[in-house]
């Protein structure tokens, strides 16, 4: 887990003192801490319980057979089966137009089961969640990531995995804050 660090503008004290640390492993993440005022921001992964896995696998199973739309934001049950060849099937949602196939969903189900089994064997969550840029770390679907300030939030519309961004606002008076080693940003006029 290599951390690439650089200084950015702190959203709280407005000084170029926010040490931003970018990680590639286990998936693209960012943590930030101001060296002047103490402001912090980081992502918090979803806590996954046995019931969460059961719910996620049930939802993916329903999407596998075309019972509901692939996209939770739509959630429609008006799904058309475009093609069926053996166990392979292709679907389209008649409400939002989303298209998917059973192979993609089966890969997502297998990945969720791998994470579930790894956690049962005593591994920690961040040791088993592996994802590339824009992928859901749980099911592997390409969902993109939302930047909240400097931190990264994940919201998977396929399996329901999410992370949230936690900010810690320091309890300091900005008028008395002295950090001469960090330059202050210029006020726009």
N, C-alpha and C positions, 0 to 999 in steps of 0.2 A: 504494500500500500504506500505509494510514493505521493508525497504532498508537494504540489507546485505552489509556491507562495508569491504574492505580490501585494503591494499597498494600493488601496482604493480610497475613495472619498467616503467617510463615515456618514451615514444618513442622520445620525443624532447630533454629533458635535461639529459636523461640517469641516473636518480636517482630513488631510490625506494621511490617515493613520489606521485605516481598517485593514488588518492583515487577513487577506483572503487566501484560503488554502483549498486547492482543487485536488480531488482524488479521482483516479480512474477505477480503482478497485474498491469494493466489489462491483460497483456500478458508478457512473458519474455522479459525484456528490461535491458539495461545497460547504465549508464552515468558514465563519468570519468572526474576528474579534478585534475591536478597536484598541490600539495600544495607548490611546490617550484617555478616553472616557470610560471604557469597559463595556461598550455595547457588544452584544453577541448575537449571532444568527446561525442556525444549523437545522438540518433536516432530521426528523424523527420518523423512523420506519414504523410501519403498521405492526401492531402486536398480533401475531397469528396464533389463535387457539385451535383446539381440536374442532370446535363448532365452526370456526371460520373456514377451516379446510373443507369440512363437510358441506357447508353452504356454497363455497366456491366451486367445488367439484360437481355439486348438483346443478348449479347454474351453467357450468360449461357442458355438462351432459345434455341439458335441455337445448343448448345452442348446437351441439353436435348432431342432434336429430332434427334440427330445424323447427323446434317448437316455439322459440322466441328469437327476436332480432339479436344479432351479434353485439350490437351497441346498446349498453345499458341506458344511455341517454335517450334512446328511442323507446326500447322496451316493448315494441309491438309484437303481437302474436300473428300478424298477417305476413306470413313467410311463404314464399313460393319455392318449391323444389325445382331447380332448373335442369338438373341432370342426376341420374342414379346409375352407377355402374358397379355392381357388387357392393362393397362396403363404402365406396367413394360416392359422395354426393356434393352437389353445389346448390347454394341457396341465395335468394335475394329477398330483402325486406321490401314489401310493397309500400310501406310508409316513408322510410328514409332513403331507400335505394342501396343500402349497404349490401355487399356481396361477400361471401366466404365459402370455404369448402371444408369438408369433414377432416381432411388431412391436417389442415392448419389447426383446427380445434383439437384434434387428437394429439398433436405435438404440444399444445398448450397444457392439456390435461396431463400428459406424461411428465412435463416439466414441473407442474404443481405437485404431482405425486412424488417426484424425486426430492423436492424440497421438504415435503412432509416426512418422507422416510429418513432423510438426513437429520431432521430435527428430532425424530424419535430415537435416533442413534446417539443423541447427546451433543450434536453440533450446535453452535450458536447461529442465530438467524443471519447475521451479516457474513458468516463464513460460507453460507450456502446460496445466498442471493447473488447471482452473477448476471450482469446484463451489460450490453453495449449502449452507446449513446442513443437515447430515445426509446429504448426497450423497457417494457415492464420487467422488473427484476424477478417477479414471481412466475408469470406465464410466458414471458418472452415476446409478447405482442408489441408491435411498433406503435407506440402511443404518443411519442414526443414527451418532452418535459416542460413544465411551467417554471419560469424563473420568478421567484418572489424576492425582490431585492437581489441579494447576491446568492441566496440559497436556492436549491432546486426542489420542487415539489413534483411528485408523480401521482397521476390519477389514471388508472387503467379502466377503460370503459368495457373491457372484455371480461376480466376476472374480478374486478372490484378492488384490487390492491391499491393502496394509497400511502403516501407519506405526507407529513405536514411540516411546515416550517415553523420553528419556534424562535422567537426573538426575545432577548433579555435586554430590557431598557434599563440603563444604570440610574441610580438615584443620586445624581450629581447636579450641582448648580452650574450651568454652562457659563454664567457670567464670571465665576471665580475659577474656572478651569484653566490651568496653565500647562501648556505643552509646547514650549518653544521649538523643540526639535521637529515638530510636525507642522507643515505649513497649512494655513487656513485657506479655505476656498474663497474666491472672490465673489462678492454679492453681485447679482445681476441688477442693472440699473433701471 
